[in-house]
Amino acid sequence: MFENIRKQLEEREQQIVTRIQNIDADKTKEDGPLNADSEEQVVELENIEVLDGLDEMSREELADIRAALDKIADGSYGTCTDCNESIPIKRLEALPNAIRCIQCEEKSEQAG
């Protein structure tokens, strides 16, 4: 039933794995000693912060995608984690790693 969504998630998973590998490679380049020029040091430190942020976001998305793929495999995909109702297919097609229906997601966001 969710074959197209599974394929979409697997493609996105591979893109993110590649992105993480590229970030790791870039971070390795940045691991050397800082430049002697203080202005260059600022730029290098900012680059490291950006790479760390991208890495964290990518790993979080990868975890969400893998959780969705696990749910497809065990048959629990498409069920809202809060109300246990079915998540509309249009929402899943738009956001394949959604874990809540729109109403529960809005409540969760309002709760903070």
Z-matrix of the N, CA and C atoms (Angstrom, degrees):
N
C 1 1.450
C 2 1.538 1 111.01
N 3 1.316 2 116.64 1 -36.99
C 4 1.467 3 120.87 2 -177.00
C 5 1.525 4 111.69 3 -106.74
N 6 1.311 5 117.50 4 27.58
C 7 1.465 6 121.42 5 -175.57
C 8 1.528 7 112.65 6 -58.15
N 9 1.332 8 117.60 7 -45.19
C 10 1.472 9 120.19 8 179.53
C 11 1.527 10 111.77 9 -64.39
N 12 1.309 11 116.30 10 -39.74
C 13 1.458 12 120.12 11 178.77
C 14 1.526 13 109.88 12 -67.41
N 15 1.331 14 117.18 13 -40.62
C 16 1.466 15 120.81 14 177.91
C 17 1.524 16 110.41 15 -59.18
N 18 1.330 17 116.31 16 -45.21
C 19 1.469 18 120.17 17 178.45
C 20 1.523 19 111.04 18 -62.27
N 21 1.319 20 116.78 19 -42.34
C 22 1.466 21 121.99 20 178.52
C 23 1.535 22 110.03 21 -60.74
N 24 1.331 23 116.74 22 -44.01
C 25 1.462 24 120.90 23 179.35
C 26 1.526 25 111.02 24 -65.08
N 27 1.326 26 117.11 25 -41.17
C 28 1.463 27 120.25 26 179.87
C 29 1.529 28 111.60 27 -65.36
N 30 1.331 29 117.10 28 -38.87
C 31 1.465 30 120.68 29 177.39
C 32 1.525 31 110.02 30 -64.82
N 33 1.319 32 116.60 31 -44.27
C 34 1.468 33 120.50 32 179.41
C 35 1.527 34 110.17 33 -65.28
N 36 1.330 35 116.46 34 -38.15
C 37 1.459 36 120.68 35 178.02
C 38 1.531 37 110.25 36 -58.22
N 39 1.313 38 116.65 37 -45.28
C 40 1.462 39 120.48 38 -179.61
C 41 1.526 40 111.23 39 -65.50
N 42 1.325 41 117.32 40 -39.32
C 43 1.466 42 120.76 41 177.34
C 44 1.526 43 110.81 42 -61.05
N 45 1.309 44 116.19 43 -42.00
C 46 1.463 45 119.85 44 -177.89
C 47 1.523 46 110.59 45 -71.02
N 48 1.320 47 117.48 46 -39.81
C 49 1.465 48 120.09 47 177.10
C 50 1.526 49 109.64 48 -58.82
N 51 1.329 50 116.59 49 -43.42
C 52 1.464 51 120.78 50 177.95
C 53 1.525 52 110.38 51 -63.34
N 54 1.332 53 117.07 52 -42.82
C 55 1.465 54 120.95 53 178.56
C 56 1.524 55 110.50 54 -60.10
N 57 1.325 56 117.67 55 -44.90
C 58 1.462 57 121.43 56 -179.49
C 59 1.526 58 110.27 57 -62.97
N 60 1.317 59 117.05 58 -40.78
C 61 1.467 60 120.35 59 177.35
C 62 1.526 61 110.77 60 -61.66
N 63 1.323 62 116.77 61 -42.09
C 64 1.467 63 120.63 62 178.21
C 65 1.529 64 111.66 63 -65.68
N 66 1.319 65 116.40 64 -40.81
C 67 1.463 66 120.14 65 177.83
C 68 1.523 67 109.86 66 -63.17
N 69 1.336 68 116.30 67 -44.54
C 70 1.464 69 119.94 68 178.90
C 71 1.520 70 111.10 69 -59.47
N 72 1.327 71 116.19 70 -40.98
C 73 1.472 72 120.28 71 178.38
C 74 1.520 73 110.45 72 -64.37
N 75 1.335 74 117.05 73 -41.90
C 76 1.465 75 120.46 74 178.76
C 77 1.527 76 111.29 75 -66.32
N 78 1.333 77 116.13 76 -38.39
C 79 1.458 78 119.36 77 179.16
C 80 1.525 79 110.66 78 -65.61
N 81 1.314 80 117.26 79 -35.71
C 82 1.461 81 121.30 80 177.71
C 83 1.517 82 110.34 81 -62.46
N 84 1.329 83 116.35 82 -39.06
C 85 1.471 84 120.69 83 177.79
C 86 1.524 85 110.61 84 -64.09
N 87 1.334 86 116.40 85 -34.01
C 88 1.462 87 121.41 86 -176.84
C 89 1.533 88 112.08 87 -82.41
N 90 1.345 89 118.02 88 -8.72
C 91 1.465 90 121.22 89 -174.75
C 92 1.519 91 114.19 90 -72.77
N 93 1.300 92 118.32 91 -13.62
C 94 1.457 93 120.93 92 -177.94
C 95 1.521 94 111.74 93 -66.87
N 96 1.323 95 116.02 94 -179.01
C 97 1.470 96 119.29 95 179.34
C 98 1.527 97 110.46 96 -64.38
N 99 1.309 98 115.02 97 148.69
C 100 1.459 99 120.28 98 178.81
C 101 1.524 100 110.54 99 -69.32
N 102 1.285 101 114.99 100 150.41
C 103 1.457 102 122.78 101 177.42
C 104 1.531 103 109.51 102 -60.78
N 105 1.313 104 116.66 103 147.74
C 106 1.461 105 121.03 104 180.00
C 107 1.532 106 112.03 105 -67.37
N 108 1.315 107 117.54 106 -29.72
C 109 1.464 108 123.00 107 -179.58
C 110 1.538 109 108.81 108 -73.47
N 111 1.329 110 116.72 109 124.36
C 112 1.469 111 120.46 110 -176.07
C 113 1.528 112 112.31 111 -63.13
N 114 1.329 113 118.21 112 -34.80
C 115 1.462 114 120.21 113 177.33
C 116 1.523 115 110.82 114 -65.93
N 117 1.309 116 116.60 115 -39.20
C 118 1.467 117 120.91 116 177.12
C 119 1.520 118 110.66 117 -66.78
N 120 1.319 119 116.53 118 -35.61
C 121 1.465 120 120.10 119 177.97
C 122 1.524 121 110.58 120 -61.43
N 123 1.323 122 116.12 121 -41.48
C 124 1.466 123 120.66 122 179.27
C 125 1.524 124 109.73 123 -61.09
N 126 1.327 125 117.10 124 -45.85
C 127 1.464 126 121.38 125 179.60
C 128 1.524 127 110.14 126 -62.94
N 129 1.317 128 117.54 127 -43.48
C 130 1.465 129 121.19 128 -179.48
C 131 1.526 130 110.79 129 -63.02
N 132 1.323 131 116.94 130 -42.88
C 133 1.463 132 120.54 131 178.88
C 134 1.526 133 111.55 132 -65.81
N 135 1.320 134 117.13 133 -38.49
C 136 1.466 135 120.34 134 176.53
C 137 1.525 136 110.30 135 -64.49
N 138 1.324 137 116.87 136 -40.42
C 139 1.464 138 120.40 137 178.27
C 140 1.523 139 110.92 138 -60.84
N 141 1.318 140 115.81 139 -42.02
C 142 1.470 141 120.08 140 179.26
C 143 1.524 142 110.04 141 -62.97
N 144 1.336 143 117.38 142 -42.65
C 145 1.471 144 120.88 143 178.85
C 146 1.524 145 111.28 144 -62.08
N 147 1.320 146 116.75 145 -42.49
C 148 1.471 147 121.07 146 179.19
C 149 1.522 148 109.68 147 -63.45
N 150 1.314 149 117.23 148 -46.19
C 151 1.467 150 120.87 149 179.65
C 152 1.527 151 110.81 150 -61.68
N 153 1.327 152 116.77 151 -41.91
C 154 1.464 153 119.86 152 178.06
C 155 1.528 154 111.22 153 -62.00
N 156 1.333 155 117.40 154 -41.43
C 157 1.461 156 121.22 155 178.21
C 158 1.513 157 112.38 156 -64.54
N 159 1.326 158 116.44 157 -44.51
C 160 1.464 159 120.64 158 178.03
C 161 1.524 160 110.71 159 -63.25
N 162 1.319 161 116.30 160 -40.49
C 163 1.456 162 121.12 161 179.68
C 164 1.524 163 110.77 162 -61.98
N 165 1.318 164 116.37 163 -46.19
C 166 1.463 165 120.75 164 -179.53
C 167 1.530 166 111.29 165 -62.71
N 168 1.327 167 117.10 166 -46.93
C 169 1.467 168 120.92 167 179.37
C 170 1.531 169 110.73 168 -61.51
N 171 1.314 170 116.85 169 -42.09
C 172 1.460 171 121.15 170 -179.16
C 173 1.519 172 110.97 171 -64.39
N 174 1.313 173 116.79 172 -42.86
C 175 1.474 174 120.58 173 -179.92
C 176 1.536 175 111.23 174 -66.90
N 177 1.324 176 117.23 175 -35.91
C 178 1.466 177 120.01 176 176.46
C 179 1.525 178 110.65 177 -65.56
N 180 1.327 179 116.45 178 -44.46
C 181 1.470 180 119.85 179 178.78
C 182 1.521 181 110.39 180 -63.83
N 183 1.324 182 116.89 181 -40.27
C 184 1.464 183 120.91 182 178.86
C 185 1.528 184 110.63 183 -61.58
N 186 1.322 185 117.05 184 -42.03
C 187 1.464 186 120.67 185 177.95
C 188 1.528 187 110.99 186 -62.96
N 189 1.338 188 117.01 187 -41.34
C 190 1.469 189 120.76 188 177.94
C 191 1.526 190 111.23 189 -62.79
N 192 1.322 191 115.90 190 -42.52
C 193 1.472 192 120.40 191 -179.55
C 194 1.523 193 110.12 192 -65.11
N 195 1.310 194 116.85 193 -44.49
C 196 1.472 195 119.84 194 -179.93
C 197 1.525 196 111.14 195 -65.12
N 198 1.324 197 117.08 196 -35.39
C 199 1.469 198 120.10 197 176.20
C 200 1.528 199 110.19 198 -64.71
N 201 1.337 200 116.98 199 -41.19
C 202 1.472 201 120.59 200 178.20
C 203 1.525 202 110.39 201 -64.62
N 204 1.319 203 117.63 202 -41.81
C 205 1.472 204 120.66 203 178.22
C 206 1.527 205 110.91 204 -63.70
N 207 1.333 206 117.04 205 -38.37
C 208 1.468 207 120.58 206 176.47
C 209 1.525 208 110.71 207 -62.99
N 210 1.339 209 116.27 208 -39.82
C 211 1.463 210 119.96 209 179.58
C 212 1.531 211 111.17 210 -67.39
N 213 1.319 212 116.93 211 -36.81
C 214 1.465 213 119.56 212 175.44
C 215 1.527 214 109.02 213 -61.85
N 216 1.317 215 116.14 214 -43.53
C 217 1.465 216 120.88 215 -178.39
C 218 1.527 217 112.33 216 -64.94
N 219 1.352 218 116.99 217 -37.73
C 220 1.469 219 118.07 218 -177.21
C 221 1.529 220 113.55 219 -94.06
N 222 1.348 221 116.44 220 0.58
C 223 1.459 222 120.27 221 174.80
C 224 1.517 223 115.24 222 86.90
N 225 1.324 224 118.05 223 5.19
C 226 1.467 225 119.66 224 -178.58
C 227 1.530 226 112.63 225 -98.40
N 228 1.325 227 117.57 226 3.55
C 229 1.465 228 121.38 227 -178.42
C 230 1.525 229 110.34 228 -66.95
N 231 1.329 230 115.17 229 141.71
C 232 1.462 231 120.53 230 174.97
C 233 1.514 232 113.79 231 91.56
N 234 1.331 233 116.76 232 7.53
C 235 1.458 234 121.20 233 178.12
C 236 1.525 235 108.64 234 -109.97
N 237 1.302 236 116.56 235 129.81
C 238 1.463 237 122.42 236 -179.98
C 239 1.528 238 109.54 237 -62.84
N 240 1.323 239 116.26 238 130.86
C 241 1.461 240 120.45 239 -179.42
C 242 1.525 241 112.81 240 -71.49
N 243 1.329 242 117.44 241 -17.64
C 244 1.465 243 120.43 242 -178.23
C 245 1.524 244 112.81 243 -94.53
N 246 1.331 245 117.18 244 -49.13
C 247 1.470 246 120.00 245 -174.23
C 248 1.534 247 113.39 246 -107.26
N 249 1.321 248 116.99 247 -6.11
C 250 1.474 249 123.61 248 -179.99
C 251 1.524 250 114.42 249 64.25
N 252 1.324 251 116.42 250 14.68
C 253 1.461 252 120.62 251 174.25
C 254 1.531 253 108.87 252 -86.70
N 255 1.327 254 116.32 253 162.46
C 256 1.462 255 120.48 254 177.57
C 257 1.520 256 110.48 255 -70.06
N 258 1.324 257 115.28 256 137.44
C 259 1.461 258 121.17 257 174.62
C 260 1.522 259 106.62 258 -82.54
N 261 1.328 260 119.17 259 129.45
C 262 1.464 261 120.76 260 -178.56
C 263 1.537 262 111.49 261 -56.38
N 264 1.319 263 115.67 262 139.11
C 265 1.461 264 121.88 263 -177.16
C 266 1.525 265 112.04 264 -57.52
N 267 1.321 266 117.14 265 -35.87
C 268 1.475 267 119.50 266 179.01
C 269 1.531 268 110.63 267 -61.98
N 270 1.314 269 117.31 268 -37.41
C 271 1.477 270 120.42 269 176.90
C 272 1.522 271 109.82 270 -66.69
N 273 1.315 272 117.23 271 -43.02
C 274 1.461 273 120.57 272 -179.89
C 275 1.522 274 111.52 273 -66.10
N 276 1.307 275 116.72 274 -35.59
C 277 1.466 276 119.81 275 177.47
C 278 1.526 277 110.75 276 -67.44
N 279 1.333 278 116.53 277 -36.76
C 280 1.463 279 120.86 278 179.93
C 281 1.529 280 111.62 279 -78.30
N 282 1.318 281 116.72 280 -36.09
C 283 1.461 282 122.56 281 -177.68
C 284 1.535 283 108.26 282 -137.02
N 285 1.326 284 116.82 283 80.50
C 286 1.465 285 120.95 284 -171.58
C 287 1.524 286 115.37 285 -59.70
N 288 1.324 287 118.19 286 -22.29
C 289 1.459 288 118.92 287 179.30
C 290 1.532 289 112.28 288 -99.72
N 291 1.340 290 116.58 289 21.07
C 292 1.466 291 121.23 290 176.99
C 293 1.530 292 109.34 291 -64.67
N 294 1.323 293 115.46 292 137.00
C 295 1.470 294 119.49 293 178.39
C 296 1.525 295 111.82 294 -112.15
N 297 1.329 296 115.67 295 -7.58
C 298 1.465 297 120.30 296 -179.47
C 299 1.522 298 110.57 297 -130.54
N 300 1.327 299 115.60 298 153.48
C 301 1.460 300 120.35 299 170.35
C 302 1.528 301 107.54 300 -70.08
N 303 1.290 302 117.25 301 168.60
C 304 1.466 303 120.86 302 -176.16
C 305 1.535 304 111.13 303 -61.03
N 306 1.311 305 117.63 304 -43.47
C 307 1.462 306 120.63 305 -177.37
C 308 1.539 307 111.03 306 -63.19
N 309 1.319 308 116.93 307 -44.45
C 310 1.473 309 119.80 308 -179.81
C 311 1.522 310 110.78 309 -70.46
N 312 1.323 311 117.48 310 -34.32
C 313 1.470 312 120.40 311 177.16
C 314 1.526 313 109.87 312 -64.71
N 315 1.324 314 117.36 313 -41.81
C 316 1.472 315 120.41 314 177.92
C 317 1.527 316 110.86 315 -63.23
N 318 1.334 317 117.49 316 -41.62
C 319 1.466 318 120.89 317 177.48
C 320 1.529 319 110.12 318 -62.89
N 321 1.301 320 116.84 319 -41.67
C 322 1.465 321 121.69 320 -179.28
C 323 1.527 322 110.97 321 -64.13
N 324 1.324 323 116.60 322 -41.52
C 325 1.459 324 120.84 323 179.25
C 326 1.526 325 111.48 324 -67.52
N 327 1.334 326 117.06 325 -38.28
C 328 1.458 327 120.71 326 178.94
C 329 1.529 328 110.88 327 -68.03
N 330 1.320 329 116.14 328 -34.21
C 331 1.464 330 120.59 329 -179.63
C 332 1.528 331 110.77 330 -71.45
N 333 1.332 332 115.38 331 -20.80
C 334 1.462 333 119.74 332 174.75
C 335 1.460 334 112.77 333 95.42
